[in-house]
């Protein structure tokens, strides 16, 4: 069973991303024990500190110590405009264990996205990706036979007004994998994606669920409710 936040358990609306600065990251904890923390990262907040400076999860780690002297360590990355489940390790032993689980492909990640187009069915996108850049568009991931292997499982959940709620389960963990696979594999860019779509409004991509095995200990199994920017699509779940 997923271990959800108190707000979700009692049927309260999730914290609006726009209010994150006031509430802080401690209010967004979905799971915590002696070795791990999972937060519901808000859209608009990068995990690593940007080269130009500015706010980030990395700069707010002191909000997530909860009595420990050591700062927790993010174990993976979510794009700045992607919200949802972000795992942090609270000690070196846990960091090594989680790192091994990610490398072995044992961590299960589920994303929800609203894409352009009316999609049906399910399948697997298997398109290798490589980084490309141009003066006009900047950098992005493109399909390249010489790129790194990338596989994403997808399933159409619901259609509304020519758009579709899609569940993505990445098998690999390439940069911008879901965003680029939505465009190149499904011809259905994610709504609001400024790089692979039209970029109109907020990007509707959310890291919905995370399952992390821990050997003899119970797995971390957590969900992050769809944030307010998804509007009426939140009713679909």
N, C-alpha and C positions, 0 to 999 in steps of 0.2 A: 504494500500500500504506500502511496506517495505521502511523504511527510510535508504537508503544506503549511504555509504561514498561518498565524492566528487570525489575520484579517480574512484570508481566504476560507479558513475553516468555519468562521462564523458568518460567512456570506457577505462580508463587507467588500466594497469596491476596492481594487488594488490602488496603491498610491500612484497618483498622477506623476509621470516623469517630470513635468514642469515644476513640481513641488519638491523635487529631490534635494535641491540646495538647502531648503529649510529643514527637511526631515532628516537628512544625513543617511549614510549607508547602513548604520546600525538598525534603522527602521525597516530595512529591506532584506533582512536575514530570513532565509527560508529553511535552513538547516544549520545546526551547530553542535559539535561535540568536541572532545579534546584534540582531535586531529584534523578536523575539516570544518569549513564554513562554505555554505552556498548562499549567494546573494542574488536578488533579482536586479541585475544591472539596468539602470535606466537608459533609454535611448538618449543620444547626445553626449554621453560621457565615455571617452576612450578608456581602455584598460591601461595602456602605457602612457606615460607623459609625452605629449606631442613635442616634436623637435622645436617648434616655435614657443613652447611653454603653454601653460594653461592648466585647467582642471583635469583630473583623471582619477581613476581608481587607485593608481599607484601613489598619488599624492594624498589619498584619504585612508590609507591602510591603518593609520593610527586610530581611526574610528572603529576598527574591527579587531582590536586586541582582546577585549573582554577579560581583562585581568592578567593576560599573558604579557611578558616583557617583549617577546619576539613578535615582529610584524608577520602577518600571514603572507603567503606567496600565491599570486594567481597562477593556476595550472594550465590555462589555455586562454585564448583570446576571442573576444567578440568584437565585431566592427563597432565603430563609434555609434552608428545609428541603429544598431541591433540591440534590443533589450533582452532580458531573461537570465536564465541560470548560468552563473559563473562560479566555478569551484576554486577555493583557495585552501592551501595546506597550512596547518598551524605549527608544524615542526619538520625538521629535516627528514626523519624517518617516513613520515606521511608523504612528504614531497617526493621522495624516491619511489614509494609504492605507487602513488598516483601517476607519476611520470612513466613508470613501467606499464601501467594499465593503458595509458594513452598510446604508447608506442606499440603495444600488442593489439590494439584495436578492440580492447575489451570494454571501453567506455561507450555507453549508448546515449546518443544525443538526438533529440527530436525538436525540429523547428516547425513553426507555423508561419505561413506567408499568404498574403493576398496577391494574386497575380492577374495580369491582364489576360483576357480570353476565357472562354468557357471550356474547361477541361473535364474529361471523364476518365475513369479507370485508374490504373497505377502501373508502375514499372520501375526500371533502373536506368539512370543516365550514366553512361560510361564514356566520358570524354576527357582526354588528357589536357592539362592546363599549363600555360606558361605565362610569364609576365611580359607585357609589351608596353611600350610607351611612345607617345608622339607629342610634338609641341602643341598641337591643337587640343588633344583630349587628355593629356597627362598619362598616367599609367593605369593599366587594367589587366585583368587576366583574360586570355584568349585561348581558343582551342588550338592545340599544336601537337602534332604527332610525336614531336621530340620532347614534349613537356612531361610533367609528372603525372602518373596515373591518378585519376579522380573518379570516384563512383558515388552517386547519390540515389537512394531509393525515394520514390515519391508516390503520393496517393491523393487524388482529388477527393475532398470531403464535402464541399457544398458550393453551388453556383448562385450568384446574385448579380443581376444587371450586367452580364457580360464579363464578370470577374469570378475568380474561383479561390476558395480557401484550400490551400494545399499543405499536406504534411510532408516534410522532408526529413529523411534519416540518412545523414552522410556516413558513408562507409570509410572514406578517407577524410583528411582534415586540411585541405588546401586553402590558401588564402582566397577569399571571395568565392568559395566553391559553390555554395547554394545560389548566390546571386548570379554568377556566370552560367551555371547549369540551367537555371530557370530561363535565361535568355537563349542560350545556344542549344540546349537540349529539348526545351519545351516550346520555344518561340513565345514565351509568356513571361516577360520581365516583371519583377516585383514592383508593386505600386510604390511610388515615391523614391525608387532607387535613382540616385543622381548620376551613377556611372553606367549602369546597364539598362536603365529605363528612362522615363521622361523626367523624373525628379520633381514631380508636382506634389507637394505636400510631404508629410513625414513618411519615411520608409516603413512599410508594413511587414517587417520580418522580426520574429520573436523566438528566442531559445526557450521552448516551452517545457521540455522535460530533460532530466539528466539522471542516468543510472551509472554508478561507479562501484565496481566490485571491490571487496576488501578482504578477500580470503575467508577466514573463519568468522569474521565480524559481519553483521548484517550490511548489505550493500546500501550505499547512499541512493535513495530513490525519491526524487523531488520534482515538483512542477511549479512553474511560475504562471499565474493567471494572465490572460491577455490584458494588456494595458488599455487605458482609455482611448488611445489614438485609433484603436481598431473599431471603435463605435459599435454599430449593430452586429458586427461579426462576432462579438463576444457571446452573443446569444446562441451561436451555432454549437458551442461546446456544452 
